[in-house]
Amino acid sequence: MDVKQKFLETIAKYHMIQKGDEIMAGVSGGPDSVCLLHLLRACREELGIKLSAAHLDHMFRGRESREDALFVEALCREWDVPLYREEVDVPEYIRRTGLSPEDAARRARYAFFERAREKTGANKVALGHNRNDHEETVLMNIMRGTGIEGLLGIEPVRDFYIRPLLEVSRREIEEYLKLESIDYRIDSTNLKADYFRNRLRLELIPLIEQKYVPHFGASLRRLSEIARCDLSFLEEQTSAAWRQAVTCGRGRIKVDLKKFLPMHDAIKRRLVRKAVEELAGDVKDFEFRHTAMLVDFIKNSAAGSVIDLPKNLQGEKQYDCFYISLKNFRETGDYLYELFVPGRVEIKEAEVSIQAWVKPRRGLMIIRTNPLIAQLDYDKIKGNLIVRNRRPGDRFVPLGGHLKKLQDFFTDEKVPKKERDKVPLVTAGGNIIWVGGMRIDDRFKITEDTGTVLILKMERQED
């Protein structure tokens, strides 16, 4: 099968391109990207695409980098392909950030593609990664102690990036360019064993193929395909576990421990990583040790324990649940509503409504077993009724008890910290008369002298 046929079959196999797409090819001037641009140009009518190119000068190699840029300019002019180009001082970026040259160049490159895509209006970026790049990535990830995701190597499609040459070898690309009499640039840094990937490419892989596994690349690709199949199953299991055990809120995620703890450790780890990704946007820099530490914390720490996590996150263990949240995030802001008698008010922050009315004490059935209904001595209540959530310094006298800090009451009642800002407090004259759904204040209880009873009823709002 020739290179063009592989190129088109890869596009079809992974549904990379649809008619009407505006494709921007990342072109460094090297053989892979030049081959990619040539094939896209040759097939643009067949594919039904609008084509442009983008080139970034990393300013790594001085004159050589400038010559690369001039080569790409001339090539795009000859092939009638619009070109967007920039210069970025990556060496200065390395000095400023302390990143490795490889990581700094990669970050600068993908940030450039984002800008270029916005400037050109392209909806997809085509990159020239080939089959050998994919194999090298799998091996690199194995050597770094990857999880199963790392065994996938380079994805054919990720977000708006597509890689149509991913099933074409480096040798096939070079032979194609030779056959078509197409010139290209050679990056001299790719010939030096200064970087990890280069050492694998130039030294380790040839050694393995020569002395141990002649078809080592094929073995790596097979491993990648097996991992892809297994990962698909694990993702299905994780999604099912997520639906069973996880509740998402704004800025936080709640995990039901009764459902979470019996799960297999593989699912536990995937579940917490998914939670981190949901909150932080990705799991970059959230390493296996962080995942293992978090799972161990959930399993073994005491209720009320808190753990600081990377990516500005923290975890909090409660009696029957665990929270992962953004640090310093308060899901429920301060709220305050006036409650008329008779009347009804909806507290959207707490997802409840509270209704108030009065009745004569004589002949009234006293309800003591329903926490959602409070009956109080209306004659003792002064001022308007206000419904609010907690404030610093709140105190009340729980029915049958003594003056107590509200936060101590919540602790005694095992109210999770993340839920405490939601609990509605009915107040009158500056006093808490009812902690909604939990306890009235002893000073406002019904006695033999009560003439009129205030009845408060709380209802949960349905989704």
Summary of the structure (lengths in Angstrom):
residues: 463
radius of gyration: 32.1
end to end distance: 56.7
largest distance: 104.8
contacts: 1385
relative contact order: 0.08
helix: 43%
strand: 22%
